[in-house]
């Protein structure tokens, strides 16, 4: 090596220059200590403590790695070593939106229906842009901007708000958020086209078509006279029928109420039901025996054959509630037939027309003299 002052070649182990006598600089190395107590190095006029926080193997390189932490500014080596042997515990990083999603989706999401799980997972995918943000950094504007960008209609935006609300409730409970910011999110207006029930004339046409041998129309009549949802009809098996009680059990969908409450059918529809079961070609007992797409195609084709309005399958269920209401059936009974938890939901299925309204007001008398 060369002398640091006069640049004369001297032996590598020399502490002094043999020519000018200058003391050679000895490189300050890491001071090791046993038993995992850390080390210290000198940097300038201060000392830096170094300690290991994690040791992990690398299976690919077949080596052992150490994850270390540093803290400088100690005046003495002793102080640095003392700190390295007993450093202050690290503060845990504030959890992110993704932290709470991973927890909630693992514990509570599986309790929801399959369709709801799918909807909320799609909603979470739209929130990915915020997933890495800390809960205590998120603002109402952050959330609103994300929803406005990713969901332009009511229901997708509502699903995103639902996900955020669940995650913020957890964060508030653990002290990582001050309030549920999802409560302040504004949703797009709900522009929902009101479904219409079949009219008396259309019901007559459906019955006539069935009587003339159009067997598929029997499925339309079954939905109208039981309030079955299309998905429930597709899940309906022959062994679910209790003929003595006039009930169908086991094909209810979505809500706990619909799953637990049997579907009742009137005596006039029982022969239709028996005919549909007898004609089913399903090897595993399904009454419809076709997938959703084929059923919907056959449904709309049947309405065109009968020459009635091409209303969606859910109009059958709306026809059920409307007919019962016009028949002066008690609201609580209609709610039970529809298998709704709240009557406010049942009210959305009732659509009396102006003729029915006129008939109702015509029943009002002139009063009585006391």
Steps between C-alpha positions, in 0.01 A plus 500: 500500500600865471560745783197718546726810525806461271361217280812286548449125462502336843408149628122439542531435872697825572349733757755775423671613179864388490589820310300787651389334821131587447252283684291300258117509518354183640157428355237492772309175459185367655539410862346160550348377821390153593160370599308727259563818700567713192800695382618859468699693238645846511386752244673830527483619857206279604425132530224301325323204660416200278280210605327204338120485502447193283697204365348314205622237254505543123403164352619597152843630599526257792621778725399653829407871487472755776262792512673780692410838646727803550494796734776762511597809698644334813787687660676189627548145386367377833172688450463363147563143613258536790227616261575221249461243778161642605346718224162669533213291355393603151162663462265287296408655168143627473287233326384560145164451335633169364588386854137526605368350177717191548370464854132569425488292181643205690262518799169669411468497121451119483182536711326689218320344205709391202354774280575767762854370545557530127359854488717618791814338357437689175453818705833437678671466163382852419650625827848360425630852430453581869595157636854597602397824674515519878160522667600815690600671172178439308255788460139532388624658177731201434211257536248710307738554209572128475131408496413775251776374268425128528120483535263722307178323606332442832547132583875466418565817700289367786705179508823703519354707784393181680853359484652825627248518783589150625874578488468839672287351779787264579754781484292718733462213748879456509574871527654529153230731365302771676168443324337296226570720199285278278193658661581824316522349151237622253354241263375559144121533473308176478339487159309178535232418248191384683394149405140449391271209588307300242143616446183294542474464121861380477438245777201371303717463188766310696246256641348450156839427346581248774161336452572470128815301564775765545660325797782752551244769583438294813832628638381858451174421679691325781708812564191724487294294745780425749720810486804284419811680380650376171808372683279311746312339211828386348608352836163330558504118518204263498576364849461848650120489465278424800171429323297467818611840632507663151856616566837498327800492732874532441539720192476844666782737408694805620346593837459293815126567493458361148719201577308404813144583394330239277351607168124439503304415187122522443289196420433627148872486414557151647401317176735727304781426744439126479504515118830693495661247736375207294636649176842593643793334325756582771692196625560657842145617566496864392156601383617750237799297384681776308760766575421866563574626147286233334218557748493875443502449123212250524310733737508797263416276204194371688370853566536585133304186405222592740501860371536671837745770600860379513544574870804368691463190721496714816169648380345166596590566863366855477175356361471279809522790745273728296229235460500425873480871586208554261335196656496681837740253656650624827842668453661263752378201297630647173835556670506135606412375152777716353734389781619853570657600830348851481163607361668807348665256259166338420352841416746536213340195337144631510386701195128577501392676180266796469199271448573325829542836671165617361331180616646552846373859542157395367463274801497805728153578635332828587532451870225430751281728705551451870 
